Amino acid sequence: MYMYTAKALGVVMAAAVERIVVQATAKEKKAIVAKAKRLGLPISELMRRGATAYEPAEADDELGALADAARIAAERASASIDSALEFIEASNLRIAALEAEAKRYTRKTAR
């Protein structure tokens, strides 16, 4: 097991004695090993820090807010489309009535 020490700061963290097995693809493992090496950390420390820093609630809250905003925008757009279609239908009825009236008038004057 691994004991992380920060001698420069005079800090000794508790010894890690529990084991967690993490499944990864060969490509993921290679990337993790490379990152740990680049940062000068043991893989287990990198994984602990990553797991500790992970905060899904923030992302979920942000995604939820975006989804709510998208839903509201879609409802507004749908209502606008419905209103426009109602207006077009009423307009078409007015046009049809005017055309019918024009035909009747043309027939009367043609006689």
C-alpha positions in Angstrom: 0.0 0.0 0.0 1.1 3.6 -0.4 1.7 6.4 2.1 1.7 9.9 0.6 4.0 12.3 2.4 4.6 16.0 1.7 7.9 16.4 3.6 8.3 20.0 2.4 5.0 20.9 4.1 5.6 18.6 7.1 2.3 16.7 6.3 1.9 13.0 6.4 -1.4 11.7 5.1 -3.0 8.4 6.4 -1.7 5.3 4.9 -3.9 3.9 2.1 -4.6 0.3 3.1 -7.9 -0.4 1.2 -7.8 -1.6 -2.4 -10.3 -0.6 -5.2 -10.1 -2.3 -8.5 -10.8 -0.1 -11.5 -11.6 -1.6 -14.8 -10.2 0.3 -17.8 -9.5 -0.3 -21.5 -5.8 -0.7 -22.5 -6.0 2.8 -24.1 -7.5 4.3 -20.9 -4.8 2.6 -18.7 -2.1 3.9 -21.0 -3.5 7.5 -20.7 -3.8 7.2 -16.9 -0.3 5.8 -16.5 1.1 8.6 -18.7 -0.8 11.3 -16.8 0.4 10.0 -13.4 4.0 9.9 -14.7 3.7 13.4 -16.2 2.4 14.7 -12.8 4.9 12.8 -10.8 2.2 10.9 -8.9 1.6 7.3 -8.2 -1.4 6.0 -10.2 -3.4 5.4 -7.0 -2.8 9.0 -5.8 -4.0 10.3 -9.2 -7.1 8.2 -9.1 -7.9 9.2 -5.5 -7.5 12.9 -6.4 -9.6 12.5 -9.5 -12.4 10.6 -7.6 -12.3 13.2 -4.7 -12.5 16.2 -7.1 -15.4 14.7 -9.2 -18.6 16.6 -8.5 -21.4 15.3 -10.6 -24.1 17.3 -8.8 -22.8 20.5 -10.3 -22.9 19.2 -13.8 -26.3 17.6 -13.2 -27.7 20.9 -11.9 -26.4 22.8 -14.9 -27.7 20.2 -17.3 -31.1 20.3 -15.5 -31.2 24.1 -15.8 -30.4 23.9 -19.5 -33.0 21.2 -20.0 -35.6 23.4 -18.3 -34.7 26.4 -20.4 -34.9 24.3 -23.6 -38.3 23.0 -22.5 -39.6 26.5 -21.8 -38.3 27.7 -25.1 -39.8 24.8 -27.0 -43.2 25.4 -25.3 -43.1 29.1 -26.3 -42.1 28.2 -29.8 -44.9 25.6 -30.0 -47.4 28.2 -28.7 -46.2 30.7 -31.3 -46.5 28.2 -34.1 -50.0 27.2 -33.0 -51.0 30.9 -32.9 -49.5 31.5 -36.3 -51.4 28.5 -37.7 -54.7 29.7 -36.2 -54.1 33.1 -37.8 -53.4 31.5 -41.2 -56.5 29.3 -41.0 -58.6 32.3 -40.1 -57.0 34.3 -42.9 -57.6 31.6 -45.4 -61.3 31.5 -44.4 -61.5 35.3 -44.9 -59.8 35.0 -48.3 -62.1 32.1 -49.3 -65.2 34.2 -48.3 -63.9 37.3 -50.2 -63.2 35.1 -53.3 -66.7 33.6 -53.1 -68.2 37.0 -52.7 -66.1 38.3 -55.7 -67.4 35.4 -57.8 -71.0 36.1 -56.9 -70.5 39.8 -57.7 -68.8 38.9 -61.0 -71.7 36.6 -62.0 -74.3 39.3 -61.1 -72.6 42.0 -63.1 -72.0 39.7 -66.0 -75.7 39.1 -66.5 
